[in-house]
Amino acid sequence: MHIRELSIAGAFEFTPVQHGDDRGVFLEWFKGTEFEARVGHKLALEQANCSVSAAGVLRGIHFTETPPGQAKYVTCVKGAFLDVVVDLRVGSPTYGTWDSVLIDDADRRAVYLSPGLGHAILSLEDGSTVMYLCSIEYAPSIDHGVHPFDPELGIDWPTRARDGSPLDYQLSEKDSAAPRLGDALHSGVLPVYHRG
């Protein structure tokens, strides 16, 4: 497995080695020993999620209060997504910046994001399916969001689907009503950066 740290501390891309023959493909999309050796701690697992999306569905930017904070390990098993990680940790050297990884059913990459980082995915193909491992269970009371089209963040969202057709963005009511980064900062819900 090839592991690369993204431009935001605490976020990593994992590219598995795929073993294929005329029967199909086998790969290890998560391996605890390699994860721990590179990230520096084990991944606690409390919940596993699966989400299926039409092309243009944009989910996020989501984050949880810290503590406890929710870490995620995300992969795409069908179709394609742009996976976006946003540093929402007040005091972080990369606060307000973002990085992205194409996760799809070809390269079969995974993305890990530490607690305190924001997360969004944009489906690039109908029926795209993402699966992710979570370090804590979902709790609505500590779950928050930042608007994905906040100009302060300036995320460069794709305008074309995997097949080249134009994307029509679709957001949930909750994500459409999410505050901008500055408003989230003033409300005091953003996580605080801790070194180490």
N, C-alpha and C positions, 0 to 999 in steps of 0.2 A: 504494500500500500504506500502511495506517495502522499505525504502530508505537508501542507503549505500553510503558514500563518498568513492571514489576510492583513491589510494595512491597519486594521483596528485590533489592538491587543485583546486577546481573549476570544478571537474568532479564527477558525481554521477551516481549510478545505481538505477533504480526504478523497483521493482518487484510487479506487481499488484496482487490483490486477484481475482482469477477467480471463477465465479459462474457457475457451469455446471449442466445440467440435460439431459434427453433423447432428448431434443430439440437442444442442443448445449451449447455454452459458452458465458457468458457476462463478460466484464471487463472494468475498467476505465484505459486507458493507459496513460492518462494525466489528472491531476486535479490541477487547478491553486492554490487553497488554500493550498494544501499539498506541492506543489512545492515551493511556496513562503515561507511557514513556515520553510522549510528545507534549501533551497538555499539562502534565504535572499532577494530576489527580484522577481518581476514578470517576466515572459517570454514574451518579446515583440514578436509578430508574424507578419512577413512581407511576408513570402513565405513558401509554403509546397511542398515538393518534394517526388517523388516515383521513385525508381530505381529497375529494375529487372535484375538479373545477373545469368549467367551460373556458375557452380562449377568451382572454381579456379580464377574467376575474382577478381582482387585486385584493389580497388579504393582508391587512396590517396598515401601518407599522404598530406592532403590539409589543408590550413589555410588562413586566411585573414589578411591584414594589420590592425593594431590597432593604433589609432582609424580608423574606427568605430568598426571593429571586428565583426565577425558573431558567435553567439551562436547557438548551434544545440541541438535538442531533437530528438533522433533516436530510432526507434523500427523496428522489423522484423514481418511482417504479414504472411509470407509464407516462409518455408525453414529455413535456418540457416546462420548466419554470425559470424565471429569473429570480434568484434568491438574493435578497438585499438585507445587509446587516448595517444598522445605524448606531453610532455611539451616542447614547443618551445619558452617559454618566457625567454628572456635573463635576468639573475639575479634571477630567481626563484630558491628556494632551491632544486627543483626536475628537473631542466633544463636537457633536454636530456634523461629523463627516460620515460618509457611507462607503461601503464596498459591496461588490456583487459577484455572484458565481452563477453560471448557467448549470442547473442541475437537470439532467434528462435521462432518457432510457438508452442512450448511446454510451456516454462516458461513465454514467452511473456514479457521479460524484456525490459526496455528502458534505454538509456544512455543520460545524459546531459553533454555537454562540453561548458565551458565558452569561450568567445572570447580570442584568443591568443593561444589556444590549437590546436594541430594538430590532424587530424582525418583520419582514414583509415578503410575500411571494406573489408573482404575477404569472398566471397561466398563459402559456404561449401556444396551446393546442387544446381543442375540445377533449374532454375526458382525461386530462392530465391528473395524475394521482401522486400525491406526496404522502410520505409516512415519516413520523418523527417521534423520537424518544424524548421524554420530558423528565427533569429531575424532581419536580414536585407536581402534584395533581392540580388541575385547573381550579382556580378559586376566583369567582367574579369580583369579589371585594378587593382583590389586589391586582387585578388585570386592568391595564390602561392602554391608551393608544395616542399616537401623534399622526396628524394628517399626512398621507403619503405624497400629496402634491404641494406641501409647504415650500414656497420659493426659497426660504432660508436654507433648507436642506438641498434643494436643487438636484434631486435624484433624476438621472437620465433614464426614464422609463422607455422601453422599446415601444414603437408605434406599429410594428408589424409582427404578425404571428409567425409561427415556425414555417408555415407554408407560403409566407409572403403577403398574405391578405392583411388589410388594415385591422388593428385591434380597437375594439370598442370597450373601454374600461368599465368594469362593473364592481362597485363597492357596496358593502353592507351599509345599512343605515348607521350602525355604530361607527364604522370607519369613516363614512362621509361626514359625520358630526364630530370627529376627533379634533382636538385643539391643535393649533400650530405649536411648534417647538417652544417659542417664547412664552406662549400662554401656559403651556405645561410646566415650564420652568417657574413662572410666577406663582402657579398654584401649589408648588412644593411637592409634586408627585414624582419627579424624576429621580432616578437613583443617583447616589453619590459615588464617585470614583475612589477606590482604595488601592493603593500600590500593593503589588505582590498578590 
